[in-house]
Amino acid sequence: MATESCDVCERSVRIAGGIGDLWNFAFESTQGLTLELTDGSEFFLCFECMESLPDDHEPTAEDVADLKSRTDPVEEDGNDFWHWG
């Protein structure tokens, strides 16, 4: 099982697949993706933060920075794999 931190809310989210899942038979789905934006920037975002990006134009690094400035980091609750409570 692999995890990566969301570049906006900073929560550690699950990335499905990999050798770790082979041994522990974890079948949970991926909770985020790496996005390559049209301005050439690249960010890993959880699905919840991804949905908060503007949908009236192609998102840019400026949009991600704006979203981050409006988003409080998620407090860790000991559950590293689920972003939603």
Backbone as CSV, one residue per row, in Angstrom:
resi,resn,N_x,N_y,N_z,CA_x,CA_y,CA_z,C_x,C_y,C_z
1,MET,0.838,-1.159,0.000,0.000,0.000,0.000,0.893,1.235,0.000
2,ALA,0.519,2.175,-0.812,1.299,3.403,-0.903,0.402,4.588,-0.588
3,THR,1.008,5.630,-0.075,0.269,6.858,0.194,1.075,8.039,-0.322
4,GLU,0.372,9.122,-0.533,1.020,10.373,-0.917,0.220,11.508,-0.303
5,SER,0.890,12.595,0.000,0.249,13.746,0.618,-0.343,14.649,-0.452
6,CYS,-1.603,15.061,-0.254,-2.266,15.988,-1.164,-1.538,17.334,-1.090
7,ASP,-1.260,17.927,-2.226,-0.542,19.196,-2.265,-1.386,20.373,-1.789
8,VAL,-2.694,20.184,-1.607,-3.559,21.264,-1.129,-3.879,21.090,0.345
9,CYS,-4.555,19.994,0.715,-5.005,19.829,2.106,-3.980,19.098,2.978
10,GLU,-2.953,18.542,2.359,-1.835,17.884,3.040,-2.200,16.554,3.697
11,ARG,-3.379,16.019,3.438,-3.785,14.730,3.980,-3.084,13.620,3.206
12,SER,-2.661,12.621,3.904,-2.064,11.448,3.293,-3.179,10.577,2.737
13,VAL,-3.177,10.348,1.429,-4.232,9.555,0.796,-3.650,8.320,0.132
14,ARG,-4.476,7.320,-0.006,-4.074,6.021,-0.533,-3.906,6.043,-2.045
15,ILE,-2.856,5.362,-2.485,-2.637,5.114,-3.903,-2.702,3.602,-4.068
16,ALA,-3.697,3.117,-4.769,-3.904,1.680,-4.917,-2.843,1.061,-5.813
17,GLY,-2.639,-0.211,-5.602,-1.710,-0.968,-6.426,-0.355,-1.069,-5.774
18,GLY,0.560,-1.684,-6.456,1.902,-1.832,-5.933,2.092,-3.157,-5.212
19,ILE,3.312,-3.439,-4.899,3.662,-4.713,-4.292,3.057,-4.877,-2.903
20,GLY,2.884,-3.777,-2.165,2.301,-3.866,-0.828,0.893,-4.432,-0.843
21,ASP,0.112,-4.076,-1.853,-1.254,-4.586,-1.943,-1.279,-6.073,-2.290
22,LEU,-0.265,-6.542,-2.954,-0.185,-7.963,-3.294,-0.102,-8.813,-2.033
23,TRP,0.651,-8.339,-1.056,0.879,-9.129,0.157,-0.211,-8.986,1.194
24,ASN,-0.902,-7.859,1.247,-1.922,-7.706,2.277,-3.341,-7.772,1.717
25,PHE,-3.480,-8.038,0.426,-4.772,-8.201,-0.227,-5.703,-7.000,-0.013
26,ALA,-5.130,-5.812,-0.016,-5.925,-4.593,0.115,-6.539,-4.276,-1.242
27,PHE,-7.836,-4.041,-1.250,-8.520,-3.786,-2.512,-9.212,-2.428,-2.540
28,GLU,-8.783,-1.513,-1.660,-9.357,-0.178,-1.659,-8.917,0.575,-2.911
29,SER,-9.699,1.565,-3.292,-9.379,2.311,-4.501,-8.445,3.475,-4.199
30,THR,-7.879,4.004,-5.264,-7.021,5.179,-5.180,-7.869,6.376,-4.754
31,GLN,-7.278,7.265,-3.948,-8.012,8.416,-3.443,-7.479,9.742,-3.961
32,GLY,-6.592,9.709,-4.951,-6.055,10.932,-5.521,-5.285,10.634,-6.795
33,LEU,-4.921,11.689,-7.501,-4.191,11.558,-8.764,-3.176,12.683,-8.911
34,THR,-2.137,12.421,-9.673,-1.208,13.474,-10.048,-1.758,14.133,-11.304
35,LEU,-1.941,15.441,-11.236,-2.450,16.204,-12.369,-1.323,16.986,-13.007
36,GLU,-1.211,16.899,-14.324,-0.302,17.757,-15.070,-1.171,18.821,-15.723
37,LEU,-1.000,20.050,-15.290,-1.852,21.142,-15.753,-1.321,21.742,-17.041
38,THR,-2.161,22.507,-17.707,-1.796,23.060,-19.022,-0.621,24.020,-18.965
39,ASP,-0.345,24.602,-17.794,0.805,25.506,-17.685,2.105,24.751,-17.404
40,GLY,2.038,23.409,-17.415,3.236,22.593,-17.221,3.493,22.217,-15.769
41,SER,2.715,22.726,-14.842,2.896,22.387,-13.431,2.256,21.030,-13.146
42,GLU,2.688,20.423,-12.058,2.214,19.094,-11.700,1.946,19.039,-10.197
43,PHE,0.790,18.495,-9.815,0.408,18.409,-8.414,-0.287,17.089,-8.149
44,PHE,-0.089,16.551,-6.939,-0.875,15.406,-6.499,-2.013,15.946,-5.652
45,LEU,-3.252,15.660,-6.051,-4.424,16.145,-5.331,-5.363,14.990,-5.004
46,CYS,-5.965,15.054,-3.811,-7.011,14.097,-3.476,-8.242,14.468,-4.304
47,PHE,-9.174,13.535,-4.422,-10.348,13.784,-5.258,-11.187,14.952,-4.745
48,GLU,-11.292,15.101,-3.430,-12.092,16.200,-2.875,-11.504,17.556,-3.271
49,CYS,-10.187,17.707,-3.155,-9.545,18.970,-3.548,-9.628,19.173,-5.063
50,MET,-9.502,18.083,-5.818,-9.598,18.164,-7.269,-10.949,18.747,-7.689
51,GLU,-12.022,18.333,-6.990,-13.358,18.829,-7.317,-13.529,20.294,-6.964
52,SER,-12.652,20.829,-6.125,-12.736,22.239,-5.730,-12.013,23.167,-6.695
53,LEU,-11.304,22.604,-7.662,-10.650,23.443,-8.671,-11.710,24.063,-9.570
54,PRO,-11.428,25.214,-10.166,-12.421,25.850,-11.042,-12.753,24.951,-12.232
55,ASP,-14.016,24.975,-12.627,-14.409,24.174,-13.787,-14.823,25.040,-14.981
56,ASP,-14.613,26.355,-14.861,-14.954,27.249,-15.971,-13.749,27.536,-16.876
57,HIS,-12.572,27.011,-16.494,-11.371,27.131,-17.320,-10.383,26.030,-16.909
58,GLU,-9.366,25.832,-17.727,-8.340,24.835,-17.404,-7.568,25.313,-16.169
59,PRO,-7.506,24.494,-15.110,-6.793,24.908,-13.896,-5.300,25.119,-14.159
60,THR,-4.724,26.050,-13.396,-3.293,26.346,-13.477,-2.697,26.261,-12.074
61,ALA,-1.387,26.426,-11.997,-0.708,26.434,-10.702,-1.262,27.544,-9.818
62,GLU,-1.648,28.648,-10.407,-2.231,29.765,-9.654,-3.553,29.340,-8.995
63,ASP,-4.353,28.553,-9.704,-5.612,28.060,-9.136,-5.351,27.113,-7.962
64,VAL,-4.336,26.269,-8.081,-3.988,25.355,-6.995,-3.489,26.150,-5.786
65,ALA,-2.664,27.157,-6.032,-2.166,28.001,-4.937,-3.313,28.743,-4.260
66,ASP,-4.267,29.228,-5.047,-5.426,29.914,-4.491,-6.261,28.955,-3.633
67,LEU,-6.469,27.733,-4.127,-7.222,26.732,-3.369,-6.505,26.391,-2.073
68,LYS,-5.186,26.252,-2.135,-4.414,25.947,-0.932,-4.535,27.075,0.096
69,SER,-4.534,28.323,-0.362,-4.636,29.450,0.565,-6.007,29.507,1.242
70,ARG,-7.028,28.920,0.606,-8.377,28.902,1.162,-8.686,27.617,1.931
71,THR,-7.743,26.676,1.960,-7.983,25.371,2.568,-7.101,25.190,3.795
72,ASP,-7.729,24.879,4.913,-6.965,24.550,6.112,-6.449,23.133,5.979
73,PRO,-5.206,22.887,6.428,-4.714,21.510,6.393,-5.628,20.600,7.218
74,VAL,-5.863,19.408,6.729,-6.701,18.440,7.423,-5.938,17.916,8.623
75,GLU,-6.597,17.915,9.767,-5.949,17.376,10.960,-5.916,15.861,10.858
76,GLU,-4.764,15.317,11.147,-4.622,13.859,11.094,-5.437,13.230,12.210
77,ASP,-6.190,12.193,11.870,-7.013,11.507,12.852,-6.566,10.065,13.058
78,GLY,-5.382,9.728,12.550,-4.882,8.366,12.672,-5.361,7.471,11.548
79,ASN,-6.262,7.943,10.712,-6.759,7.162,9.588,-6.135,7.740,8.326
80,ASP,-4.989,7.222,7.937,-4.215,7.789,6.848,-4.809,7.551,5.467
81,PHE,-5.802,6.683,5.350,-6.235,6.283,4.017,-7.533,6.910,3.564
82,TRP,-8.287,7.520,4.449,-9.566,8.071,4.044,-9.625,9.562,4.319
83,HIS,-9.843,10.314,3.284,-9.907,11.768,3.385,-11.268,12.208,3.917
84,TRP,-12.272,11.400,3.697,-13.632,11.768,4.082,-13.964,11.089,5.400
85,GLY,-14.566,11.858,6.333,-14.860,11.367,7.656,-15.984,10.427,7.673
